[in-house]
Amino acid sequence: MSQTPNPFLAGFLGKCPACGRGSLFSGYLKLADRCASCDQDFAKADVGDGAAVFVIFLVGAIIVPLVLAVELAATPPIWLHMVLWLPLTTALILVLLRPFKASLYTLQFKNNAEEARLDE
C-alpha cells in the first residue's frame, strides 16, 4: 500500500484517509460504510461532536467581532443584524462542518485512535 495521504488535505477534500481517492462521505455529513476505492472500513468512525465544537468556536471568532464593529460603527436596527448575520453564520457553519468532520476522522485514522478502555 502506498503512503497515506495528508490528513488535512484528505479531510478538506472529503477523501478516504487510507488511499486518498474514494469518498469519505455517503451524504452531506454521513460517513460512508467503506471506501469505494480501497475498501477501507469506516465502521469505527466516531468523531462525535468534536467538529461542531471547533466550527462553533471558529465561526463565533469570525462573526462576533464583525457584529460588534457594525454595531459600533452604524448602530443598525436589530432586524438588519438578523438579516446580515444569521445567513452568514449559517453559511459559514455549513461550509466548514464537513471538512472539519472529515479532518477529525482522518486524524483519528492516521493516529490509530480508538475508544478509551479501562484494563482490568
Contacts in CASP RR format, 6 or more apart in sequence:
PFRMAT RR
TARGET T0000
AUTHOR 0000-0000-0000
METHOD contacts of the structure
MODEL  1
MSQTPNPFLAGFLGKCPACGRGSLFSGYLKLADRCASCDQDFAKADVGDG
AAVFVIFLVGAIIVPLVLAVELAATPPIWLHMVLWLPLTTALILVLLRPF
KASLYTLQFKNNAEEARLDE
1 18 0 8 1.000
1 19 0 8 1.000
1 38 0 8 1.000
2 19 0 8 1.000
4 17 0 8 1.000
4 18 0 8 1.000
4 20 0 8 1.000
4 110 0 8 1.000
5 15 0 8 1.000
5 17 0 8 1.000
5 19 0 8 1.000
5 20 0 8 1.000
7 17 0 8 1.000
7 103 0 8 1.000
7 106 0 8 1.000
7 107 0 8 1.000
7 109 0 8 1.000
7 110 0 8 1.000
8 103 0 8 1.000
8 106 0 8 1.000
10 16 0 8 1.000
10 17 0 8 1.000
10 20 0 8 1.000
10 24 0 8 1.000
10 102 0 8 1.000
10 106 0 8 1.000
11 17 0 8 1.000
11 24 0 8 1.000
11 99 0 8 1.000
11 102 0 8 1.000
11 103 0 8 1.000
11 105 0 8 1.000
11 106 0 8 1.000
12 99 0 8 1.000
12 102 0 8 1.000
12 103 0 8 1.000
13 20 0 8 1.000
13 102 0 8 1.000
14 23 0 8 1.000
14 24 0 8 1.000
14 25 0 8 1.000
14 98 0 8 1.000
14 99 0 8 1.000
14 102 0 8 1.000
15 21 0 8 1.000
15 22 0 8 1.000
15 23 0 8 1.000
15 24 0 8 1.000
15 102 0 8 1.000
16 22 0 8 1.000
16 23 0 8 1.000
16 24 0 8 1.000
16 35 0 8 1.000
16 37 0 8 1.000
16 38 0 8 1.000
16 40 0 8 1.000
17 24 0 8 1.000
17 40 0 8 1.000
17 105 0 8 1.000
17 106 0 8 1.000
17 109 0 8 1.000
17 110 0 8 1.000
18 35 0 8 1.000
18 38 0 8 1.000
18 40 0 8 1.000
18 109 0 8 1.000
19 35 0 8 1.000
19 37 0 8 1.000
19 38 0 8 1.000
19 40 0 8 1.000
20 37 0 8 1.000
21 35 0 8 1.000
21 37 0 8 1.000
21 38 0 8 1.000
22 35 0 8 1.000
22 36 0 8 1.000
22 37 0 8 1.000
22 38 0 8 1.000
23 32 0 8 1.000
23 35 0 8 1.000
23 36 0 8 1.000
24 31 0 8 1.000
24 32 0 8 1.000
24 35 0 8 1.000
24 42 0 8 1.000
24 102 0 8 1.000
24 105 0 8 1.000
24 106 0 8 1.000
25 31 0 8 1.000
25 32 0 8 1.000
25 98 0 8 1.000
25 102 0 8 1.000
26 32 0 8 1.000
26 33 0 8 1.000
28 98 0 8 1.000
29 97 0 8 1.000
29 98 0 8 1.000
29 101 0 8 1.000
31 42 0 8 1.000
31 45 0 8 1.000
31 105 0 8 1.000
32 42 0 8 1.000
33 41 0 8 1.000
33 42 0 8 1.000
33 43 0 8 1.000
34 40 0 8 1.000
34 41 0 8 1.000
34 42 0 8 1.000
35 42 0 8 1.000
42 105 0 8 1.000
44 114 0 8 1.000
45 105 0 8 1.000
45 108 0 8 1.000
46 115 0 8 1.000
47 101 0 8 1.000
47 104 0 8 1.000
47 105 0 8 1.000
47 108 0 8 1.000
50 100 0 8 1.000
50 104 0 8 1.000
51 97 0 8 1.000
51 100 0 8 1.000
51 101 0 8 1.000
51 103 0 8 1.000
51 104 0 8 1.000
52 97 0 8 1.000
54 100 0 8 1.000
54 104 0 8 1.000
55 93 0 8 1.000
55 96 0 8 1.000
55 97 0 8 1.000
55 100 0 8 1.000
56 93 0 8 1.000
58 96 0 8 1.000
59 89 0 8 1.000
59 92 0 8 1.000
59 93 0 8 1.000
59 96 0 8 1.000
60 89 0 8 1.000
62 92 0 8 1.000
63 85 0 8 1.000
63 88 0 8 1.000
63 89 0 8 1.000
63 92 0 8 1.000
66 85 0 8 1.000
67 81 0 8 1.000
67 85 0 8 1.000
70 76 0 8 1.000
70 81 0 8 1.000
70 84 0 8 1.000
71 81 0 8 1.000
107 113 0 8 1.000
END
